[in-house]
Amino acid sequence: LILALASPSIAESKKNISKRTPSLYELIEKQSEIDRKIRLLQQKILNKLPSCKTKEDTLKAYFTEAAVPSMKGKIKITAGYGRIKINKNVNNTGGNEEYDIKKYYRNHTGIDRIPLISEGKRNDTLYASFDGVTKIGWKGGYGRCVEITSIIEFPSPTIKYNGYAKITDFHAHLRKWLVNNNEIVEKGQPIGIIGQSGRSRGIHNHWEVYFGDKRINPRNIN
């Protein structure tokens, strides 16, 4: 009985632990909130996904219903996806380049975008397209990179991922990170500043999208 009276209550213990490690509790609460939001967003798009016949259609439905643009304001696409003609006047060499024998074309693994000046301002900030977990680091010619990864659920039997698929947004050539590694982010949250780190002739955003392990043309879902 004496020990019981001397021992702090469970509520007091939790309160004390919370005081000692507030960041841990905040992270757990934030994770729960993001998980709830992701489930709500997934539920919202379930009605669209059964009619999707391709991975691109599935991603497009997801981006339409659950995502926000990763760049705000006016933008210009300076290089497309796939086998593109080399243009020395375009200020980018971002991404994986596989030149053919004549070196007139190269394989571009994403699309390159630059922010344009609008009303005297240019927005160089990158934003998370959807709720997910970050991965940051330096990756060779890509320079300073940030990835946002999430898991989506869908009922379509035509997409063979056992009902679940990993979706990843990949951005390269950043000047600065605005998030840490393995950080939980919400859509619309700033994640980085556009730059020209790595193998790049000018400031731009190199953007890639993955559905599972397959790379997808971002313009097909944007």
N, C-alpha and C positions, 0 to 999 in steps of 0.2 A: 504493500500500500504506500509506504514511504517513497519507494522508487517510482511508483506510478505518479505520485504527486510531484516529485522532483523533475520528472521527465517532461520536456515540452510537448505540447499537443502536436498532432499531425499538421494542423493548419499553421501553427507557429513555425514548425520545421520547414514547411514549404515556403513560408514567408521569408524565413531567414536565408534559405537557399536562393530564393529569388533575388534577395538583396545582394548576395555574394556573386551570383552569375546572371545578371539581368539579360545579357546578350543571348544566352542559351535559351531562356524562356521566350524571349522575343522572336528568336529564330524558329522555335517550335510553333509558336502561334502564327507566325507569318507563313510557315510551310502549310499549316492546316488551312489557312485562309486561301492560299493559292491553290491548294488541292481542291478546295470547294469550288473556287472559281473555274478551274479547269474542267471539273465534272459538269458544271452548269453549262459551260461553253460547248463541251462535247455533246451534251444532251440536246442543245439547241440545233446542232447541225446533223443529228442522226437522220432526220427526215430527208435530207438532201443526199446523203452519202449512198444509199442503196442504188440510186440511179447512175452513180459514177461508174464508168467503164474502164477508166485508165487511172494511173497514179496521178497524172497531171490534173484530171478532173476532181479527184478526191482532195488534192492539195488546194485546188482553186476554191472548192467549197469551203474548206477549212479557213483559208486566208480571207475569204469573203465574209464569213460569219464570225470568226474568232480572232482575227488579227488586225493590226493597224500598220500603216506604212512605216518603214524603218528610216525614211528620210522625209523631212517636212519642207514645204515650200516648193519652188520651181526647181526642177532637175533636168539634166540633159544626159541621155545615154550616149557615151562616146565609143563604146565597143560592145558588140552583141555576143551571143552565146554560140559556141560551135566553131566551125571552120570559117574564119573570117579573113578578109583580104588585109594585108599589112598596109598600114598608113602611117608613115613616119611623122606626119603632122599631128597625130592624136597623142596626147600626153599620157600615155599609159603603156605599160608592158606587164600588167598585173596578171597573176594567176599562172597556170601551167601552160607553157608554150611548146608546141610540138610542130616544128617547121617541116614542110615537105621538101623534096629534093631541090626544086627551083626556088624555094624560100619566098614564094609570093603569098603564101597563106600560112596561117597558124591556127591551132586548135585552142580556143579560149574557153575556159571551164566555168565561166560565169558571165555576168554583164558588168560593165564599168559605168559609173554614174558620177556626175559632178553637180554640186549645188549651184544654182544661178542666183545672181543678185536680184532681189525683189524689194522694191521700196527702200533702196539704199542699204539693204542688209542681205547677208548670205548666211544660211543656217548650216554650219559644218558639223552639227551634232547627229550622231546615230542613235536610234531608239530601238528597243526590243519590240519585235513584231508581235510576239505572243509571250504568255507566261512560261517560264522555264528556268533552266539551270545554266550558268555560264561556264565557259572554258576559255581562258585567255593564255597567250603565249606568243613567242616569236617563231615563225615558221618559214625559214629560208627566204625565197624570193617574195613570198607573201608579206613578209615583214611582221609588224605587230597585228595580231589577229584576235577576234573575239567570236565565239560560237554561242548560240542560244539553242538549247535542246529541250524538247518536250515529247511526251508520249500521247498520242491520240488513239481513241477507240472508235471503231466503225463496224457496221454489220454487213458490209458488202462482201459477198462470197467471191467476187471477181478479183479482189485484191488479196493475195495470199500472204497475209502477215499474222494469221491466227487471231484476227480481230483487233490487233494492236499494231501500231507502227511508230517508229521514232521519226521525228521531224527535226531538222537542224537548219538554222540560219547561220551562214558563215560570212564574216566581213573581214577584209584584209586591208593592209596598208594604213592602219590607223596611226595618227600622231600621238594619241593619248588614250589610255583606258579610263573609263569612269566606273568600272566595276571590278571586283576581285574574282579570283578563280573559285569555282564551285559556289557562286552566290546565287540565291534565288531572286529572280527579277520578275516584275510584272510588265505586261505589255504597255508600251508608251514610256517606259523608264529609260532615261539616257544611259547609254552603255559605252560610248566612245566618241572621239573627235576624228573626223576624216583627215587623212594626211597622205604622205608618200613614202612611208617606211618600206624597206625591202627593195625589190627591183621595180622601180617606178620612175617615170620621167616627169610626173606631175601629180598634183593633189587630186585624188579621186577615191571613190569607194568601189572596191571589187566585191561583188555580192554573189554568193553561191547558195543554192538550196538543195537539201538532201531529203529524200523520202526513204526511210530505211537506210540502206547503203548505196542507193542509186541517186546519182546527181540529176537534178531536174532543171530545165531551162526556166529561170525566174520570170521571164516575160510571159510564159504560159499560165502563170498563176497570179500575176500581178494585176 
